[in-house]
Amino acid sequence: MANTKELSVEDKLRALYDLQLIDSRIDEIRNVRGELPLEVDDLEDEVAGLTTRLEKLKTDLESIENQIKEKKNAIDEHKAAIKKYTEQQKNVRNNREFNSLTKEIEFQELEIQLAEKHIKEMKASIEHKKEVIEQSSERLDAKRTHLQHKKSELDAIMAETEKEENFLIEKSTEYEAAIEPRLIAAYKRIRGSVRNGLAVVSIERGASAGSFFTIPPQTQMEIASRKKIITDEHSGRILVDSALADEEKEKMEQLFAKM
């Protein structure tokens, strides 16, 4: 391609239309992938979130089971204390000592009752958490299977299109570098503002291929003369004549055939 400074208006129009054809081809490839990359990202986030939640549930379960063990050990200690105080009651010297030991025994019995109540509650919590863990595990397995399926689908598409896309991206960069920054900025601005990404379009049957509004005959003649860059007043797209478009399409098809 010619150096940026040497480009005539016609050369600029050709370069812009060539760039559009290349970028449109890249758009087509990415449209084939559609929402798959986003779906894969979302599924990976879901799998990570479910994995973290499952790990926390299992940690909580382990913690509750340890608490139950502690409560059971405490019950054994309380029972041992009751046995000790009961034995001591046999050797008391007066009622005051007997009553004091009786209160200690009652206190230990209350502690046992409280511990047993806590154990019952914790066992119920364990059952609930086990149900949640089972449901979460099933959901995680389903999400992992779905993710694997979507990844395989994406990998298959990438394997088919990655080489072509990389070639086109390289060519897009090459063509872009040959066009002055001001025009590239306008081209990218238009591409970003229109639905189909077409910033440069040809005149087809007297109308802009971008907006389908009729172009006045005088303007069509100016476009065909290739003396200045003209935009569609309705869509803002850069306009080229159909003959130039046909020539560049043929040239680009030869380029694409090399891939």
C-alpha positions as CSV (number, residue, x, y, z in Angstrom):
1,M,0.0,0.0,0.0
2,A,1.1,3.6,-0.7
3,N,2.5,5.8,2.1
4,T,-0.2,7.8,4.0
5,K,1.2,11.1,2.7
6,E,1.0,9.9,-1.0
7,L,-2.6,8.8,-0.9
8,S,-5.0,10.5,-3.3
9,V,-8.6,10.8,-2.2
10,E,-9.4,7.8,-4.4
11,D,-6.6,5.8,-2.7
12,K,-8.0,6.8,0.7
13,L,-11.5,5.7,-0.3
14,R,-10.2,2.4,-1.6
15,A,-8.1,1.9,1.6
16,L,-11.1,2.7,3.8
17,Y,-13.4,0.4,1.8
18,D,-10.8,-2.4,1.9
19,L,-10.5,-1.9,5.7
20,Q,-14.3,-2.1,6.0
21,L,-14.4,-5.3,4.0
22,I,-11.7,-6.8,6.3
23,D,-13.4,-5.6,9.5
24,S,-16.8,-6.9,8.3
25,R,-15.2,-10.3,7.7
26,I,-13.9,-10.2,11.3
27,D,-17.3,-9.3,12.5
28,E,-18.8,-12.3,10.7
29,I,-16.4,-14.6,12.3
30,R,-17.1,-13.2,15.8
31,N,-20.9,-13.4,15.1
32,V,-20.5,-17.1,14.5
33,R,-19.1,-17.3,18.1
34,G,-22.0,-15.2,19.2
35,E,-22.6,-15.0,22.9
36,L,-20.6,-18.2,23.5
37,P,-17.5,-16.5,25.1
38,L,-19.7,-14.6,27.5
39,E,-21.7,-17.7,28.3
40,V,-18.5,-19.5,29.1
41,D,-17.3,-16.6,31.3
42,D,-20.6,-16.6,33.1
43,L,-20.6,-20.3,33.6
44,E,-17.0,-20.2,34.9
45,D,-18.1,-17.5,37.4
46,E,-21.1,-19.6,38.5
47,V,-18.9,-22.8,38.9
48,A,-16.4,-20.8,41.0
49,G,-19.1,-19.3,43.1
50,L,-20.8,-22.7,43.7
51,T,-17.4,-24.3,44.5
52,T,-16.7,-21.6,47.1
53,R,-20.2,-22.0,48.6
54,L,-19.8,-25.8,48.7
55,E,-16.4,-25.6,50.4
56,K,-17.9,-23.2,53.0
57,L,-20.8,-25.5,53.7
58,K,-18.5,-28.4,54.2
59,T,-16.3,-26.4,56.5
60,D,-19.4,-25.3,58.5
61,L,-20.5,-29.0,58.7
62,E,-17.1,-30.0,60.0
63,S,-17.2,-27.2,62.6
64,I,-20.7,-28.3,63.8
65,E,-19.5,-31.9,64.1
66,N,-16.5,-30.7,66.2
67,Q,-18.9,-28.7,68.4
68,I,-21.0,-31.8,69.0
69,K,-18.0,-33.7,70.0
70,E,-17.1,-30.9,72.5
71,K,-20.6,-31.0,73.9
72,K,-20.5,-34.8,74.3
73,N,-17.1,-34.5,76.1
74,A,-18.6,-31.8,78.3
75,I,-21.6,-34.1,79.1
76,D,-19.1,-36.8,80.1
77,E,-17.4,-34.3,82.4
78,H,-20.7,-33.2,83.9
79,K,-21.6,-36.9,84.6
80,A,-18.3,-37.5,86.2
81,A,-18.9,-34.4,88.4
82,I,-22.3,-35.7,89.4
83,K,-20.8,-39.1,90.3
84,K,-18.2,-37.3,92.4
85,Y,-20.6,-35.1,94.2
86,T,-23.0,-38.0,94.8
87,E,-20.1,-40.0,96.4
88,Q,-19.2,-36.9,98.5
89,Q,-22.8,-36.7,99.8
90,K,-22.2,-40.0,101.6
91,N,-19.6,-38.5,103.8
92,V,-21.1,-35.0,104.6
93,R,-21.0,-33.8,108.2
94,N,-24.1,-31.7,108.1
95,N,-27.2,-30.7,106.0
96,R,-25.5,-27.5,104.7
97,E,-22.8,-29.5,103.0
98,F,-25.4,-32.0,101.7
99,N,-27.5,-29.2,100.2
100,S,-24.5,-27.5,98.7
101,L,-23.6,-30.8,96.9
102,T,-27.2,-31.3,95.9
103,K,-27.1,-27.8,94.2
104,E,-23.9,-28.7,92.4
105,I,-25.5,-31.9,91.2
106,E,-28.6,-30.0,90.0
107,F,-26.3,-27.5,88.2
108,Q,-24.4,-30.3,86.4
109,E,-27.7,-31.9,85.4
110,L,-28.9,-28.6,84.0
111,E,-25.7,-28.3,82.0
112,I,-26.2,-31.8,80.6
113,Q,-29.8,-30.9,79.6
114,L,-28.5,-27.7,77.9
115,A,-25.7,-29.5,76.1
116,E,-28.2,-32.2,74.9
117,K,-30.5,-29.5,73.7
118,H,-27.6,-27.9,71.8
119,I,-26.6,-31.2,70.3
120,K,-30.1,-31.8,69.1
121,E,-30.2,-28.4,67.4
122,M,-26.8,-28.9,65.9
123,K,-27.8,-32.4,64.5
124,A,-30.8,-30.8,62.9
125,S,-28.5,-28.1,61.4
126,I,-26.3,-30.9,60.1
127,E,-29.2,-32.6,58.4
128,H,-30.2,-29.3,56.8
129,K,-26.7,-28.6,55.7
130,K,-26.3,-32.1,54.2
131,E,-29.4,-31.5,52.1
132,V,-28.1,-28.1,50.9
133,I,-24.6,-29.7,50.2
134,E,-26.3,-32.5,48.2
135,Q,-28.4,-30.0,46.2
136,S,-25.4,-27.7,45.7
137,S,-23.2,-30.6,44.6
138,E,-25.8,-31.7,42.0
139,R,-26.1,-28.1,40.7
140,L,-22.3,-27.8,40.6
141,D,-22.0,-31.0,38.6
142,A,-24.7,-29.9,36.2
143,K,-23.0,-26.5,35.7
144,R,-19.6,-28.1,35.2
145,T,-21.1,-30.4,32.6
146,H,-22.8,-27.5,30.9
147,L,-19.5,-25.5,31.0
148,Q,-17.5,-28.3,29.5
149,H,-20.1,-28.6,26.7
150,K,-19.9,-24.9,26.0
151,K,-16.1,-24.8,26.2
152,S,-15.9,-27.7,23.7
153,E,-18.3,-25.8,21.4
154,L,-16.3,-22.6,21.7
155,D,-13.0,-24.5,21.2
156,A,-14.3,-26.1,18.1
157,I,-15.4,-22.8,16.6
158,M,-12.1,-21.1,17.7
159,A,-10.1,-24.0,16.0
160,E,-12.0,-23.3,12.8
161,T,-11.8,-19.5,12.8
162,E,-8.7,-18.5,14.9
163,K,-6.2,-18.7,12.0
164,E,-8.5,-16.7,9.7
165,E,-9.3,-14.1,12.4
166,N,-5.6,-13.6,13.3
167,F,-4.8,-13.2,9.6
168,L,-7.6,-10.6,9.1
169,I,-6.7,-8.7,12.3
170,E,-3.1,-8.4,11.0
171,K,-4.4,-7.2,7.7
172,S,-6.8,-4.7,9.4
173,T,-3.9,-3.3,11.4
174,E,-1.8,-3.0,8.2
175,Y,-4.5,-1.2,6.2
176,E,-5.3,1.0,9.1
177,A,-1.7,2.1,9.4
178,A,-1.8,3.4,5.8
179,I,-4.7,5.7,6.5
180,E,-4.4,9.1,8.2
181,P,-5.4,9.1,11.9
182,R,-8.1,11.6,11.3
183,L,-9.9,9.3,8.9
184,I,-9.4,6.3,11.0
185,A,-10.8,8.1,14.0
186,A,-13.9,9.0,11.9
187,Y,-14.2,5.5,10.6
188,K,-14.1,3.9,14.0
189,R,-16.5,6.5,15.4
190,I,-19.0,5.6,12.7
191,R,-18.5,1.9,13.0
192,G,-19.2,2.1,16.7
193,S,-22.4,4.1,16.2
194,V,-24.1,2.0,13.6
195,R,-25.9,-1.3,14.2
196,N,-24.1,-3.4,11.6
197,G,-20.6,-1.9,11.9
198,L,-20.7,-0.6,8.3
199,A,-18.8,2.8,8.3
200,V,-18.1,2.7,4.5
201,V,-20.8,1.7,2.1
202,S,-21.4,1.8,-1.6
203,I,-24.2,3.4,-3.7
204,E,-26.6,0.7,-4.9
205,R,-29.4,1.6,-7.3
206,G,-29.1,5.2,-6.4
207,A,-29.3,4.7,-2.6
208,S,-26.9,4.3,0.3
209,A,-26.3,0.7,1.1
210,G,-26.2,1.8,4.7
211,S,-29.4,3.8,5.2
212,F,-31.2,3.0,1.9
213,F,-32.1,6.7,1.4
214,T,-31.9,7.9,-2.1
215,I,-28.7,9.9,-3.0
216,P,-29.3,12.9,-5.2
217,P,-27.9,12.5,-8.8
218,Q,-25.5,15.4,-8.4
219,T,-24.1,13.9,-5.2
220,Q,-23.8,10.5,-6.9
221,M,-21.7,12.1,-9.6
222,E,-19.5,13.7,-7.0
223,I,-19.0,10.4,-5.3
224,A,-18.2,8.7,-8.6
225,S,-15.6,11.4,-9.4
226,R,-13.7,10.3,-6.2
227,K,-12.3,13.8,-5.6
228,K,-13.5,14.2,-2.0
229,I,-14.8,12.1,0.8
230,I,-18.6,12.3,1.0
231,T,-20.8,11.0,3.8
232,D,-24.5,10.0,3.8
233,E,-26.4,12.8,5.5
234,H,-28.8,10.3,7.0
235,S,-26.4,7.8,8.6
236,G,-23.1,9.6,8.6
237,R,-21.5,6.7,6.7
238,I,-18.7,7.3,4.2
239,L,-19.9,6.7,0.6
240,V,-18.1,5.1,-2.4
241,D,-19.4,4.4,-5.9
242,S,-20.5,0.9,-6.9
243,A,-17.7,0.5,-9.5
244,L,-15.0,1.1,-6.8
245,A,-16.8,-1.2,-4.4
246,D,-16.9,-4.0,-7.0
247,E,-13.2,-3.6,-7.8
248,E,-12.2,-3.7,-4.1
249,K,-14.5,-6.6,-3.3
250,E,-12.8,-8.6,-6.1
251,K,-9.4,-7.7,-4.7
252,M,-10.3,-8.6,-1.2
253,E,-11.8,-11.9,-2.3
254,Q,-8.4,-12.8,-3.7
255,L,-6.8,-11.8,-0.4
256,F,-9.3,-13.9,1.6
257,A,-8.6,-16.8,-0.7
258,K,-5.0,-16.9,0.6
259,M,-6.2,-17.8,4.1
